[in-house]
Amino acid sequence: MLPFSDMPYGYAPIYCFPLTGICMYVLLLICGWHAGGKGGGHISWLLGGLGFGLLLEYVNVTTSNGYRYGEFWLMLGTAPRNIPLCIGCGWAVIIYSSRLFTDNFGLPVWAAAALDSLLALNIDLSMDVVAYRLHMWHWDWAGKGLSAQALTGQWFGVPYANFYGWLLVVFFYSLFGRLLEKRLVTASWKATIPLLSILISQVALWLSLFPLADLLKQYFGITAGYRLVVLLVLFVSLTIAGYLKRNQADTHYFPLAAWIVPLWFHVYFLAWLFLGGFSAENRYMTAFSICNVVLASAIHLPMLKKKKNITILAPTR
């Protein structure tokens, strides 16, 4: 398969795609190992994230005229509208690890879902600009007559609508899953939570990305960039308000599955930013990618220190 016509970069080294896929499968195994030790609720949350990720990617590729994936080892569907299995794994581990982090703070449901979404976006803002240049996935700027914007349009070539969708994907799955956990108390009903979360979230996502987005753009001129800014302000506000009203947590639980996922995504794609030669393209893009890794470290490293303190004190209790 030839490189996408509106991209000046050739394909990544032959080992890049297999390595990326293998790493995502390993991350899924790490999260699965952790979920298995915690019980059915954790397992269903992880598997639900996997199913939701695969479903939304399938819908996205089959309904979009320009969004396509590169050729990974394990692809589901028929080319060119097929999707990599590892992308569903990526959704699952990001959603799962985000919740492991968020659950430490005793936040109300809406605030917890908002923080989950912001953590996921922190990963995606750096990942997409690099993965796009590696030809892992592609937005067809040329097909829209906008070849000149392939690297400069919107967020360094990544449409704002992509990040708007990322926020909503994680938010809806996290929100409805948490709400259902509170409402469905019997074992038989709890078993249906992953499926119900997927179905309700998919409907809410479709309404937000299509009818609502089209209405806002057509009648009010509110494009994806403005919607993204509004959503960011809303989610940050929800997180802060929820933190102020939180239930105080006596302990902090930050296992390997909680920090290895964001660590891998940030380090892996930052490395490819330089290995692929993309860092020389735009100093602002490179500077932001580095700052985003620093931000992720500032968010997650304090939790590792708290976990270490608890581990030391535990035998004396």
C-alpha positions as CSV (number, residue, x, y, z in Angstrom):
1,M,0.0,0.0,0.0
2,L,1.3,3.4,-1.0
3,P,1.6,6.3,1.5
4,F,-1.4,8.6,1.6
5,S,-1.1,11.1,-1.2
6,D,-1.3,14.3,0.9
7,M,1.5,13.2,3.4
8,P,5.1,14.1,2.7
9,Y,6.4,11.3,4.9
10,G,6.9,7.7,3.7
11,Y,5.9,4.7,5.8
12,A,7.4,3.9,9.1
13,P,10.1,1.2,9.4
14,I,8.7,-2.3,8.9
15,Y,8.9,-3.1,12.6
16,C,6.9,-0.1,13.7
17,F,3.3,-1.4,13.2
18,P,4.0,-4.9,14.6
19,L,5.8,-3.4,17.6
20,T,3.0,-1.0,18.3
21,G,0.4,-3.8,18.1
22,I,2.3,-6.1,20.3
23,C,2.8,-3.4,23.0
24,M,-0.9,-2.7,23.1
25,Y,-1.7,-6.4,23.5
26,V,0.8,-6.6,26.3
27,L,-0.8,-3.6,28.0
28,L,-4.2,-5.3,27.6
29,L,-2.7,-8.4,29.3
30,I,-1.3,-6.3,32.2
31,C,-4.7,-4.7,32.7
32,G,-6.4,-8.0,32.3
33,W,-4.1,-9.6,34.9
34,H,-5.0,-6.8,37.3
35,A,-8.7,-7.0,36.6
36,G,-8.7,-10.7,37.1
37,G,-7.3,-10.2,40.6
38,K,-9.9,-7.6,41.5
39,G,-13.0,-9.5,40.3
40,G,-15.9,-9.4,37.9
41,G,-16.6,-5.7,38.0
42,H,-13.0,-4.8,36.8
43,I,-13.1,-7.5,34.2
44,S,-16.4,-6.3,32.8
45,W,-15.2,-2.7,32.7
46,L,-12.1,-3.6,30.7
47,L,-13.9,-5.9,28.3
48,G,-16.7,-3.4,27.9
49,G,-14.0,-0.8,27.0
50,L,-12.6,-3.2,24.4
51,G,-16.0,-3.8,22.9
52,F,-17.0,-0.2,22.9
53,G,-13.7,0.8,21.3
54,L,-14.0,-1.7,18.5
55,L,-17.6,-0.8,17.8
56,L,-17.0,3.0,17.6
57,E,-14.0,2.5,15.4
58,Y,-16.0,0.3,13.1
59,V,-18.8,2.8,12.9
60,N,-16.3,5.6,12.4
61,V,-14.5,4.0,9.5
62,T,-17.6,2.7,7.8
63,T,-19.5,6.0,7.9
64,S,-16.5,8.3,7.2
65,N,-15.4,9.2,3.7
66,G,-11.9,10.0,4.7
67,Y,-10.8,8.3,7.9
68,R,-8.8,5.1,7.3
69,Y,-6.3,2.9,9.1
70,G,-2.9,1.6,8.0
71,E,-2.3,-2.1,7.8
72,F,-1.6,-3.7,11.2
73,W,-1.1,-7.4,11.8
74,L,-4.6,-8.2,13.0
75,M,-7.4,-6.3,11.1
76,L,-11.1,-6.8,11.5
77,G,-13.4,-6.2,8.5
78,T,-12.7,-5.8,4.8
79,A,-10.2,-3.3,3.4
80,P,-10.1,-0.4,3.1
81,R,-12.8,-0.1,5.8
82,N,-11.2,-2.4,8.3
83,I,-9.9,-1.7,11.7
84,P,-6.9,-2.9,13.8
85,L,-7.7,-5.1,16.8
86,C,-5.0,-3.3,18.7
87,I,-6.8,0.0,18.4
88,G,-9.7,-1.5,20.4
89,C,-7.1,-2.7,22.9
90,G,-5.8,0.8,23.1
91,W,-9.2,2.2,24.0
92,A,-9.7,-0.5,26.6
93,V,-6.5,0.1,28.5
94,I,-6.8,3.9,28.4
95,I,-10.3,3.8,29.7
96,Y,-9.4,1.2,32.3
97,S,-6.2,2.9,33.6
98,S,-7.9,6.3,33.7
99,R,-10.5,5.0,36.1
100,L,-7.9,3.3,38.3
101,F,-6.4,6.8,38.7
102,T,-9.7,8.7,39.1
103,D,-11.1,6.3,41.7
104,N,-8.5,7.5,44.2
105,F,-10.2,10.8,44.8
106,G,-13.7,9.9,45.8
107,L,-15.2,12.2,43.1
108,P,-18.9,12.4,42.3
109,V,-19.9,10.4,39.2
110,W,-20.0,13.3,36.8
111,A,-16.7,14.7,37.9
112,A,-15.0,11.3,37.8
113,A,-16.2,10.8,34.2
114,A,-14.9,14.2,33.3
115,L,-11.5,13.5,34.8
116,D,-11.3,10.2,33.0
117,S,-11.9,12.0,29.7
118,L,-9.3,14.6,30.4
119,L,-6.7,12.0,31.2
120,A,-7.5,10.2,27.9
121,L,-7.2,13.4,26.0
122,N,-3.8,14.1,27.6
123,I,-2.6,10.9,25.9
124,D,-4.3,11.5,22.6
125,L,-3.1,15.1,22.0
126,S,0.5,13.8,21.7
127,M,-0.2,10.4,20.2
128,D,-2.3,11.4,17.2
129,V,0.1,13.9,15.6
130,V,2.8,11.3,15.6
131,A,0.7,8.2,14.7
132,Y,-0.8,10.2,11.8
133,R,2.6,10.9,10.4
134,L,3.6,7.3,10.8
135,H,0.5,6.4,8.6
136,M,-1.1,4.4,11.4
137,W,-4.3,6.3,10.7
138,H,-5.3,9.1,8.3
139,W,-7.6,12.0,7.7
140,D,-8.1,12.6,4.0
141,W,-7.3,16.2,3.7
142,A,-6.6,15.7,-0.1
143,G,-10.1,14.3,-0.6
144,K,-11.5,17.5,0.8
145,G,-9.4,19.6,-1.4
146,L,-7.2,20.7,1.5
147,S,-3.9,19.0,0.8
148,A,-2.0,22.1,2.0
149,Q,-3.4,21.5,5.5
150,A,-2.3,17.9,5.8
151,L,0.3,18.9,8.4
152,T,-0.9,22.4,9.5
153,G,-4.7,22.2,9.5
154,Q,-6.3,22.5,12.9
155,W,-4.2,20.6,15.5
156,F,-1.0,20.0,13.4
157,G,-3.0,18.1,10.8
158,V,-5.4,16.4,13.2
159,P,-9.0,17.6,13.1
160,Y,-10.4,19.2,16.2
161,A,-13.4,17.0,15.8
162,N,-11.2,14.0,16.6
163,F,-10.4,15.4,20.1
164,Y,-14.0,16.4,20.6
165,G,-14.9,12.8,19.9
166,W,-12.2,11.4,22.2
167,L,-13.6,13.4,25.1
168,L,-17.1,12.3,24.5
169,V,-16.2,8.6,24.0
170,V,-14.5,8.3,27.3
171,F,-17.0,10.5,29.1
172,F,-20.1,8.7,28.0
173,Y,-18.7,5.2,28.7
174,S,-17.4,6.2,32.1
175,L,-20.5,8.2,33.1
176,F,-23.1,5.6,32.1
177,G,-21.0,2.7,33.4
178,R,-20.7,4.3,36.8
179,L,-24.3,5.3,36.9
180,L,-25.4,1.8,36.1
181,E,-23.1,0.4,38.8
182,K,-25.0,2.5,41.3
183,R,-28.5,1.6,40.1
184,L,-28.1,-2.1,39.1
185,V,-27.4,-3.8,42.4
186,T,-28.3,-7.4,41.8
187,A,-25.8,-9.8,40.4
188,S,-27.9,-10.7,37.3
189,W,-28.3,-7.0,36.4
190,K,-24.7,-6.2,37.1
191,A,-23.7,-8.7,34.4
192,T,-25.5,-6.5,31.8
193,I,-23.6,-3.3,32.7
194,P,-20.9,-3.6,30.0
195,L,-23.5,-4.2,27.2
196,L,-25.9,-1.5,28.4
197,S,-23.0,1.0,28.8
198,I,-21.9,0.3,25.2
199,L,-25.4,0.7,23.8
200,I,-26.3,3.8,25.7
201,S,-22.9,5.4,25.1
202,Q,-23.0,4.7,21.4
203,V,-26.4,6.3,21.1
204,A,-25.3,9.4,23.1
205,L,-22.1,9.6,21.1
206,W,-23.9,9.4,17.7
207,L,-26.4,12.1,18.8
208,S,-23.5,14.4,19.9
209,L,-21.3,13.9,16.9
210,F,-23.9,14.1,14.2
211,P,-27.4,15.6,14.8
212,L,-26.3,18.0,17.6
213,A,-23.0,18.9,15.9
214,D,-24.7,19.5,12.6
215,L,-27.4,21.7,14.2
216,L,-24.8,23.8,16.1
217,K,-22.7,24.3,13.0
218,Q,-25.6,25.0,10.6
219,Y,-27.7,27.4,12.7
220,F,-25.1,28.9,15.1
221,G,-21.8,28.5,13.2
222,I,-20.3,26.6,16.1
223,T,-17.6,24.4,14.6
224,A,-15.7,21.5,16.1
225,G,-13.0,23.8,17.5
226,Y,-15.4,25.8,19.5
227,R,-17.2,22.7,20.7
228,L,-13.9,21.3,21.8
229,V,-13.1,24.4,23.8
230,V,-16.5,24.5,25.5
231,L,-16.2,20.8,26.4
232,L,-12.8,21.3,27.8
233,V,-14.0,24.2,30.0
234,L,-17.0,22.1,31.1
235,F,-15.0,19.0,32.0
236,V,-12.3,21.0,33.9
237,S,-15.0,22.8,35.8
238,L,-16.8,19.5,36.6
239,T,-13.5,18.1,37.8
240,I,-12.7,21.0,40.1
241,A,-16.2,21.2,41.5
242,G,-16.2,17.5,42.1
243,Y,-12.8,17.6,43.8
244,L,-14.1,20.3,46.2
245,K,-17.1,18.1,47.1
246,R,-15.2,14.8,47.1
247,N,-15.3,12.1,49.7
248,Q,-12.0,12.0,51.5
249,A,-10.0,8.8,50.6
250,D,-7.8,7.3,53.3
251,T,-5.8,5.2,50.9
252,H,-4.4,5.5,47.4
253,Y,-4.5,2.6,45.0
254,F,-2.1,3.0,42.1
255,P,-1.1,-0.4,40.7
256,L,1.1,-1.1,37.7
257,A,-1.9,-1.1,35.3
258,A,-2.7,2.5,36.4
259,W,0.6,4.1,35.4
260,I,2.2,1.8,32.8
261,V,-0.5,2.7,30.2
262,P,0.0,6.5,30.2
263,L,3.7,6.0,30.6
264,W,4.0,3.8,27.5
265,F,1.8,6.0,25.3
266,H,3.7,9.1,26.1
267,V,7.2,7.7,25.9
268,Y,6.5,5.6,22.9
269,F,5.1,8.3,20.7
270,L,7.5,10.9,21.9
271,A,10.3,8.6,20.9
272,W,8.8,8.2,17.4
273,L,8.4,12.0,17.2
274,F,12.2,12.2,17.1
275,L,13.0,8.8,15.4
276,G,10.6,9.6,12.6
277,G,12.2,13.0,12.0
278,F,8.9,14.8,12.7
279,S,10.4,16.9,15.5
280,A,12.1,19.2,12.9
281,E,8.8,19.9,11.1
282,N,7.2,22.3,13.6
283,R,8.9,23.5,16.8
284,Y,5.5,24.3,18.4
285,M,4.3,20.8,17.9
286,T,7.5,19.4,19.3
287,A,7.5,21.7,22.3
288,F,3.8,20.9,23.1
289,S,4.5,17.1,22.9
290,I,7.4,17.5,25.4
291,C,5.2,19.7,27.7
292,N,2.4,17.2,27.5
293,V,4.7,14.4,28.7
294,V,5.8,16.7,31.6
295,L,2.2,17.4,32.4
296,A,1.4,13.6,32.5
297,S,4.4,13.0,34.8
298,A,3.2,15.8,37.1
299,I,-0.2,14.2,37.3
300,H,0.9,10.6,37.8
301,L,4.2,10.6,39.7
302,P,2.7,12.0,43.0
303,M,0.4,9.0,43.1
304,L,3.4,6.6,42.9
305,K,5.0,8.4,45.9
306,K,1.7,8.0,47.9
307,K,1.6,4.3,47.0
308,K,5.1,3.9,48.2
309,N,4.4,5.6,51.5
310,I,1.4,3.4,52.1
311,T,3.4,0.3,51.3
312,I,6.0,1.2,53.9
313,L,3.4,2.0,56.6
314,A,1.1,-1.0,56.0
315,P,2.9,-3.6,58.1
316,T,2.7,-1.4,61.2
317,R,-1.0,-1.0,61.1
